[in-house]
Amino acid sequence: MLFDTHVHLNADQFEEDLEETIERAREAGVHYMTVVGFDRKTIPKAMELAERYEHIYAAVGWHPVDAIDMTEEDLQWIEELSAHPKVVAIGEMGLDYHWDKSPKEVQKEVFRKQIRLAKKVNMPIIIHNREATEDIVDILKEENAAEVGGIMHCYSGPVETAHECIHMNFMISLGGPVTFKNAKLPKEVAKSVELKHLLVETDCPFLAPHPNRGKRNEPAYVKLVAEQIAELKEVSYEEVSRVTTSNALEFFGIQS
């Protein structure tokens, strides 16, 4: 039994074969998923999927790349949606210094607003981090994000920072990159972080794990992530599956 904690089944890439994709995930042992909505287009689709499928949940937030587009009305909308019984987290939010659509200061302000919102509605947060680790950790500390905790989504930073985040009440979520042969840091994190602090995800349709690297990712492939973690930690796949699923259910407050 697996919980893919971060999927984008609301992406255009799944329009043609959504039902088949969900069925393949079931066959692979994926019993739960969280679909993440992060802008005006993807949030309604995430909500629709969560309402349609019993085993699918939603997270709603605003992506840092599009921070410049977020209005106060959007923030209010996210707050209203947070009351929905199938919404389990606020996000993804954070900082992305790879793309330059939204200025860094705008990203930081939108990030802070969403952390404050999550604290107001008492919900955990999902963090997107690209080339911005130091600033993200600083903001999480300054905003006392430990009060609600969260997930370091598709974590790719150093081991030391992973442990720093764990001390702030954050889970470390690993995705496809942990299976890449040249991905040294995620493998070190998988070995170093106790299983009780780990989650698994695909971030589909992005970052497909080996041997599907470069292809469209999908929730069924989260099994490859769990298998790689089991190998790195020298424990059984069943143990990784059981503990990471239990971690996710507890983290999201879902009654199994």
N, C-alpha and C positions, 0 to 999 in steps of 0.2 A: 504494500500500500504506500503510495507516494503522494506528496502535496507539492505541486509546482506553484511556488509562491509568487511568480511574476511572469504573466503571459500577456501578449497583445493579440488575442484572438479577435479583437476589435479592429485590427489592421486590414487594409485592403487586400493584402496577400492571401487572406483566408476566405474571401468572398465566394469563391467558386466551390470550395470543398470543406466548409465549416463542419458540417455534420460528420463527414468521414474523418476529419482531423480529431474531433472529440471522441469518436469511436475508437480510433487507433490509440488514443491516450488511455481510454478505459482498458483496452486489451493489454497495454503495457503496465497496468497496475496503478495508473494515476487516478486516485479517488477524489482529489480536490484540486482546485485551481483558483488563483486570484487574478482576475483580469484588471489591468491597470489602465485607467483613463487619465489623460494628462493635458487635454485641451478641449475646445468647444466641439470638435468633431468626434473625438474618441470617448469622452465621458458618457454621452448618451448611449453609445454602443456597449460600453462596459456595463451600464445599468441594465440594458435590455438583456444581455447574456446572463447576468446574475439573476434576473427575475425569471428567465426562461428555464434555466437548468439548476436543479437542486444542489448539485455539488460544485457550482461555480459561484465565487464571491467577487466583490468589486472593491477597488481602491480608487479614490478620486483626488486629483490634485492638479498642479500646473507645472509643466516641464520647464527647466531653466532656459533652454534654448529659445523658448517662446515667451520668456518673462516679460518682454517689452509689450506684448499684446494683452497681458492680463489686466482686467479692470476691477474696480471695487465690486461691480455687479457679479463678476465671475467668482470672486472670493465669497460673496454672499451665497451664490449658487452652490458652491462646494460645501459651505456650512450647512445649507438646507439638506443636501444629499447625504451628509454624514449621519443624519438621523434614520436613514433607511436601514432596515434590519439586515440587509445583505452587504452593506458597506462596512468593511473591516479595518480600513486604514486610510490615512490622508497621504497622497503622493501619487506619482513620484514627484519629488521636489529636490532641490539641491543647487549645484553649480556645475556648469559645463564651459570650460575655458578652451575647448577645442574649436567650437564654432563661434563666430563673432556676430551673430544676429542681434543678441541682447547684450548691452554693455554690462560689465562686471558689477557695477554698483546697482544697476536695476535688478540683476539676478539676485544679489545679496538681499535687497529690500523685499523682493517677492518671496524669497526663501524664509526670511524672518517672519513675514506676515503669515505664512502657512504654518510655521512652527507654533506661533501664538494661537492660531485658529485651532490647531490640533490639541493644544493644551486646554483651550476653552471648551472643546467638545469631548475632551478626555479620550483621544484616539491615538494609536501609534502612528509613526510616520515612516515613509519609504524614501530612502535617499538615493538620488542619482548623483554620481561623482565622476567627472571626467577632467583629469589634469587640474584638480582643485582641492586636493586632500587637506592641506594645511588650513585653508580658509573655511572649509566645511567643518572641520573639527573645532576650530575657534568659534564659529557661529553656534554650533550645537552646545558648546559650553556656555557661551554668553547668554543664550536664550534658555538655558536650563532644560534642554530637550530630554534629559534623563528622566524628567518627571513623567513623560509618556512613553519614552523608549521608541525603538523602531528597528528598521532593517537597513543594513548597508547592502544595497542591491547590487548584485553582480560584482562583488568586492574584488578589487584588483590592486589594492594598496599593500604596503609592507605589513609584516607580522606584528611589529610593535604597535602600529596604529590600530590594527584589528583588536588587540587586547585593550587598547585605550578606549575604543568604542564599546567593547563588552562591558567595561567598567561604567560606561554611561548608559547601561541598560539597553544596548543594541545587540541584535542578532547579526551574524555574518552569513550572508547568502552567497553561495557559489553557483556559477553557471558553466556554460560550455567551455570557457577558457581554461578551466582546471584540467580539461582533457587534452589541451594543446601541448604538443611535445616541447615547444620552446617557452611555455608559460611557467617560468620559474616561481614567481611570487604566489600565484594562486595555489600551487602545489605545496609550497612552504606553509601557507596559511592553513590548508586542509590538514596538514600533519600537526601543526602547532595548536590549533584551536580545538578545545574539547567539543565532542559531538553534541553536548547539551546546548552549545551556543551556535550551532550550524543549521542552516536551512539550504534547500536546493531549489533551483529555478532554471528555466530555459531562456527567458527574455525573448521568446519567439515572437516574430519570425527572424530575429537577429541571433548572431553568435552560436550557430549550430555546432554541437560538440563533434569531436573526431569520432568516427570517420566520415561524418557528413559536413565537415567544415566547408563553408562557401555555398552551401545549399540553403534553402529555406528551413529554418528551425521550426519545430513543433513540440507540443507538450509531451508526446510519447518519448522524446529523446532525453527527458529529464532522468530516465533510468540510466543512461550512459554516464551522466554526471554523478549519480549516487554510486554506481559501480566503481568509478574512478576514485571517489573519496574512500570507499571501502578498501580498495587496493592500497592507497597511500597510507591509510591509518592501520592497515593490517587487521581489519575486523571484517565480519561478514556483511554482504550486501543487505541481508535481512535486518541486521542491526542498524545500519545506516538508514534504511527505509523506515523502520519502526521509530527510531528516535527523532529523525528530522520531521516526520509527519506529526508526531506527538508535540514537538517543539512548535510547529506551525499552528496546530489546533489551539494550543494554549496561548500562543502569542496573539492570535487573531480573536480569541475568545469564542471559538466555535465548539459547540457541543457535538461530539461525534456520535 
